[in-house]
Amino acid sequence: MQQANEELYRLAKGNLENIHAQGCINSLTGPVERGDKNTVQKHMDALDADMKNAYLENAKQLLEIAEQKNPDRDYAAMREILMPTEIGEQCEK
């Protein structure tokens, strides 16, 4: 358990140092930022309903930041995974 805590601490510290040096937008990394829909889908498939909802809400926020960081990148496939109902509702209007 101690080793896990130390690894988590190092990860969090590194992230905070990057944010301090580069700002939130430029520090963003991970599957949402990369547009890695397969990894995001695997994450969601592994979660129960409550955790999946929390993951989705966080991922939507990350997607907004990713779109600011990479304005030329196409995140349409990621949006379909994260917001399928919302996209469908927009099409019905």
Secondary structure as the mmCIF struct_conf table of DSSP 4:
data_model
#
loop_
_struct_conf.conf_type_id
_struct_conf.id
_struct_conf.beg_label_comp_id
_struct_conf.beg_label_asym_id
_struct_conf.beg_label_seq_id
_struct_conf.end_label_comp_id
_struct_conf.end_label_asym_id
_struct_conf.end_label_seq_id
HELX_RH_AL_P HELX_RH_AL_P1 GLN A 2 GLN A 22
HELX_RH_AL_P HELX_RH_AL_P2 CYS A 24 SER A 27
BEND BEND1 GLY A 30 GLY A 30
HELX_RH_AL_P HELX_RH_AL_P3 PRO A 31 ARG A 34
TURN_TY1_P TURN_TY1_P1 GLY A 35 GLY A 35
HELX_RH_AL_P HELX_RH_AL_P4 LYS A 37 ASP A 45
TURN_TY1_P TURN_TY1_P2 ALA A 46 ALA A 46
BEND BEND2 LEU A 47 LEU A 47
HELX_RH_AL_P HELX_RH_AL_P5 ALA A 49 LYS A 69
TURN_TY1_P TURN_TY1_P3 PRO A 71 ASP A 72
BEND BEND3 ARG A 73 ARG A 73
HELX_RH_AL_P HELX_RH_AL_P6 ALA A 76 LEU A 82
HELX_RH_AL_P HELX_RH_AL_P7 PRO A 84 GLU A 92
#
